[in-house]
Each structure stands twice: as structure tokens, then as C-alpha cells.
Amino acid sequence: MEILHSKEFSIPTISVGNIAVGGTGKTPHTEYLVRLLSQEFKVATLSRGYKRKTKSFHIARVDSTVSEVGDEPLQIKQKFPEITVAVDEKRVHGVEELLKSEKHHRPEVILLDDAFQHRYINPGVNILLTEYSRLITQDHLLPYGRLRERASNRVRANIIIVTKCPGELKPIDERIITKELDIKPFQNLFFTTLEYGAPVPVFPGKVKEAYSHINSAVLLVTGIANPKPLKDYLRHHTIEIHELAFSDHRNFTNKDMERVEERFIEIQSPRKIIITTEKDMIRIKGLNHVPDIVKESLHYIPLEIKFLNDDKKNFDRKILNYVRENKSNFDLYSRANRV
């Protein structure tokens, strides 16, 4: 049997991940951590850059392309241009490269995106996400279910977050979930819900009329694993929904946009709008040809997470205390080793 050796780094490292395929809200939770930590520390994110066409270590720029760094890293870089966003299929190598940065660029904390299963690094804080509507304890291993490893391996997590909860969760439901997940004394359990913002034009200079999704017919265009939460949200805020769903992480083509154009033209409504996700927006913007009618009507819905039960302060405190304490240790190590 092969023995897996995990490497620990002196720099504070926080992993955000899941063990189920499909969308558990990894990107908005990573962005929450970026907002929290970048107020006080120099932050870097590191992921493998899923579906990118480059290899090895790569630093994202605001004007990078999806093929260079992947859609999620590019979304984060464009949203938070002041932080370092890196990709590397070998995360140990990625961290080592980040630590070679010039001192004024060197991060003080590294967020490891989608790294719960990547066990070559032993992070200081391991955050595991599981979706409210399909807890990992109620799921099964692939191919029968969606789990990439056994649910019992959740014991590796320091923090478990139940994501995509209803806006109000009854105490009895929390107790049932806590028991179901068998939370250990060394683990902390939190609950979050999704908060959607007002539609934002993807091509601001092309928009003719600023239609809201309220009182409009909507063509929902997605290329994500689970568009259901967004569709449920729109169902309560629109008069009519049409849907064009592509595969997860779809590398959109000009032909795809022609399909969107055709479908949009077919909608017989005086007020209509095209809605997509923030992640899909990143990929669509990179196309060299998008029909004018699509540019004039295409909007994305910003997405953030919200902690339930006033748990935000508790979560923030745990994360900030970990980074503050371990940054001090890293500073001492760096001075001693002249890193």
C-alpha cells in the first residue's frame, strides 16, 4: 500500500473544497475569504485551473484568458485585482513558487481552492462544503452517487459548512443536520445561504435598455453543474423563464451564442432579458464573436454567501485568529531562514 506524505508549510494555508461533484458554492466561499482576509493580509489563491490549456505554475492577470488560467481563477482575479491568483496542477510546487516571490509580492496567507481531496498538502485549516439539499452523508460514491471519496473522510475537516440553505433555518433542522453529520468536538459547523444581486450588464456599452429581470421574460443561459438555485431564485422574481443549459465549465463557442440568439428571438415578450451566471459571464466575454442582440440583452447575477444565525462573527474570528497567529510564526521562520 502506498503511503501518502503530506507537506506542511509555515505560511498560513486554508483549503476550501468538497468531496461531491457538482456545485457546492466553492467559488463564492473562496471569495468571501478573500474579502475577509485581504483587508489585513496579502492574499494568494492557488488552484489547478480546471480546463486551462497551459501547464505548470502560472500567475493570472486581469487580462488573462480562460484558456490560460481557467474560469474560476480568472473570475477571482478580475474581482480582486490586488491579490495574487495562481494556478498549478501540482499544488506543493505552486506554494513553493508563491513563496519565491519578491518580498513585497509574497503572500501572507494562501487559499487552496478545491483542495480537500488534494492530500499532498496538509493545510492549517481544512474547510469542507456540503450542500443542504444533498448532504454528503445522504449521498453515495460515484458512479451511483456524486461522492469522489467516502463521506466518513469528512473527519479531516476542521470546519464544515452546509451551503445553499434556505434563508431561514429552524433550530430543529440545525440539530438534525448536526447529528446527521456527526460533528466531532474538534470540528465547527456553519450554515450559509446564497444571496443574489441585481443583474449587471456583461457588455455595458452595448446595452440599449436597462431591463430588470423583474416583470420580464428571462432566458437563463448556464454552463455550470447546478443551475437550480439560480433558477429557483428567478422563478420568484420573473414572469416567465426559458432555459438553455450547457455542460459544466462549458467552453462556449460562437455557435453556442448563435443558439442563444435564436432562442432569445423566439421569446414572444415585449420585455425580455438574458441572464447568466458570473462564472459563465467570464467565459462568454472571452469569445471573439457574440451577436449584437445577445450583447444588448446579456446580464449576469452577482452571487455572495451569507452566514445564518449570526455565525459570521464566529467564523470570521476563527479564520482571522488562525492567520494572525500563524503569520507571526511564518515571519519568525522567514527571518531565521532569510526567506
N, C-alpha and C positions, 0 to 999 in steps of 0.2 A: 504494500500500500504506500502510495506517495505521500510524503509529509509536506504540508504546505507551510512555508516560512513567511510570516507576515513581518513587514518592516514598520517600525515606528519612527516618526520624525519628531524632532524637538519643537518644530513650529506647530502652533495650534492647527489642527485639521478637523473638519466637520464633514461627515458623509451624509448625504441625503439620497435615499433610494427606496426601492421596493423589491418584492420577490414575485410580484404578479405582473404579467404582461398587460399592456394597456395603460390608459391614463389614470394615474392616481393623484395627479396635481404636483408632480415633481418640480416643474419649472416655476410656477408661482410661489412655491415654498422656498425654493432657492433664492428667488428674487426678494422674498421677504427677509431672508437672512442677509442678503446684500444691503438692503435698505437699513437694516438694524446695525450692521457691523461697520459699514462704510462711513458712518458718522464719526467713528472714533479710530478706526484702523485702516491700514492699506489692505484691501481685499483682493484675492485672486480666486477665480473659479477654474476648475480643471475637469474636463470630461473627455470622453473618447472622440466626440464629434461624429455622432452617428450619421452614416451615409455620405460623409465627405469624401472627396476624391484625392485628398492629399494624404501623406503618410507621416508618421512620427510626430515630433513636437512642433506645434505651430501656435503663434500668438495672433489672436483675432484683432482686426482693425475695424473701425466703424464702417469702412467701405469694403470690407471683405465680402466674399460671396458665400452662398450656402455650400457650394461645391468645395470651397477651401476649408471651412470650419464647421459646417453643419448648421441646421436651422436654429436649434435652441441656443447654442453659444452666440450666434450672430444676434439673435433677439436680445440676449442679455447685454452684449457689448453695445448695441445701439441704444438700449435703455439706460445703461450705466457706463458711459464712455470713459469715466475716470478710473474704473477698475481694470485689472488685468484679467483677460479671458483667454485661457489656454486650452488646447486640445492635444491629446496624446493617447494612443491606444494602449500604451504601457504607462500606467499612472505613476508607478515608482519613478520611472525616468522623467515623467512630466514634473513631479515635485522637485526632483533633483535639478532640473533645468530652471525652474522658477527660483530656486534658492541660489542659482548662479547669477541672477540679475544684479545689475548695479545697485548699490545700497539704496539710492533714493527711489528705485523702482521695486525693490524686493518686498514681497507681500509680508504682512504680519499675521495673516490667517488665510488658510486655503479651504475653500468649499469644494468637496469632491462630489460631483454630480453623478447620480445613478451608480453609486459605488458600494451599495450594501453587499452585492454579490462578489465584488472585486476584493478578494481577501489577501492580496499581496501587500496591502497597506492596512495597518491597524490604526484607525482614526481615533482621535481623542474623544469625539462624540459621534455616536452612530445613530442617525435618525432614520426610522423605518416608517413608511407611509402605507396605510391600508384604507381602502375605500369603504365608506359607511354602508353602501348598498351591497357590498360583497366582501365581507371581512375575510382575511386570509385563512382564518380557522374554519370558514364555511366553504372553502374552495378546495380544489384538487390539483395534483401535479399534471403538467402537460403530458399527453395531448387531451386528456379527459377534461381537465380544468385549465386554469390560467397560471398556475404556480410554476416558477422556474426552479424552486427548491422547496423542501418541506416547511410547512408553517411553523413547526417546532423550532426552526432556526431563528425565529424572532427573538429568542433568548439573547442573541448577540446585540440587540438594540439597547441603547441607553434611554432613548426617547422613542415612543410610538405615538404617531399622530393618526387619528381617524379623520380622513378627509371627506370633503363633499357632503358634510352633514346637513340636515335641514337647518334653517336659520334659527330655530328654537328646538332645543333637545331637552326632553324631560329627564329629571334626575333618575327616574326608574330605568330609562333607556341607557343612561350612562353606566349605571350599576350593572346592568345586564351585559353590556359590552366589556366592561372591566373584568367581569367574571369570565366571560367567554374568551378573552384574550389572555387570561391567567397572568395578569401583570405581577411581576416579581418585585420584591422590596427595593431592588436597585434600579428599577425602571420607573419612568414617568410617562403618564398617559395624558394626551391633549386631544381636543376636538376642534376642527376648523370647518368653516363653510366657505363657499365661493361668493365673491362679490363682483358683479358685472358693472362696468361703467357705461357711459353714453357712447354711441357709435362715433368713431373717428375716421375721417376720410383716408383711404390708402394713398390716393393721388390728389392731394388738396387743391392743386392748381387746376384740376380738371373738373371738379365737382360743379355742376350747374345749379342744383337746388339742394339746400341742406335739409333733406328729409330725415326725420327721425324714424326709428322702427315702430314708434307708437302710431297707431292708425294708418299703417302702411302694410302692403303685402311685402313679404320678405322671401328672397331666395337665399337660403342658407347653403353656403359652399364650404365644405370641410375636407381636410385630409389628415385627420387625427384619429387616434384609436377609439375615443369615446366621445362623440359629439352630443350625447344625450343630455347632459346637464345644461349645455347652452341651448339646445332645442327646447327643453322644458322651461327655461327662463323666458325664451322668446314667445313660447306658447301663451304665456300670461301677459305679454306686453305687445302683441301684434294681433291683427285681424285675420291674417292668412299666412301660412308657411308652406313654401315649396322647398325641396331639399335636393341637393346634388352632392352626394358623399363619395369621396375618393378614398383610396387606401391610406393607412397611416404613413406619415412622413413622405407623402406623395411629392415626387419631383415634377411639379406642374410643367406642362408643355403649352406651346402656343395653341395646339389643337384643343387642349383642355379648356382654354379660355374661349375658344370658338364655341364649344359646347355650352359654357356658361352664358355666352351671349345669346345663343339660340334659345336656351331655356328661359332666360330673362325676358326676351321679346315675346315669348308665348304667354306670359302672365298678363292677363287682361285686368289691369287695375290702373286707375289714374295716378295713384301714389304707390310707388314700389321702390325697393332698395335691396341691394345685395349685401349680405352680412357674411363675414368670415371670421376666423379666429386670429389672434395675434400671431401665433406660430405660422399659420398658413399665409398670412399677410407678408411675412418675411420672404417666403418662397415665391409668391406671386410677383412681388416688387422686382425680383431679380430677372424676370422674363424680358426678352427684347421686343416682344410684341403683345400688347394687351388691347383688345378692341376698345374704341373710344367710349362706346355705350357702357362697357364694363368699368372703365376708369371713372366715368362720370357718376357711377352709382355704387361703387365698391367701398364698403366701410368695414372696419374691424371693431370688435368689442374688447376693450381692455379688461383684464382679469387680475384680481388680487384675492388674497385669502384673509379671513378674519377669524381670530380665536374666539371660541364660545366661552361663556361662564366667567368672564373677566380673567381668563387664564393668560392673557397676553403678558401681563407684568411678570408673572411667574416664569413663563417661558423665556422672555427677554432676559430676566435676571440670571437664569441658569446659563444661557448662552454667553452673555457678557462676562459673567464671573469666570467661566471656564477660559475664555480667550484672554482676559486680563491676567489671570494667574499664570497661564502658560506662556503668554507673551513675555512676561518677566523672566521666566526660566530660559526662553529662547534667546532673549537679549544677553543674558549672562553667558549662555553657551556660545553665542556668536562672538562676543568679546574675547572669551577664553580661546576660541579657535580661529579668531580673526576671519570670520566668515563674511 
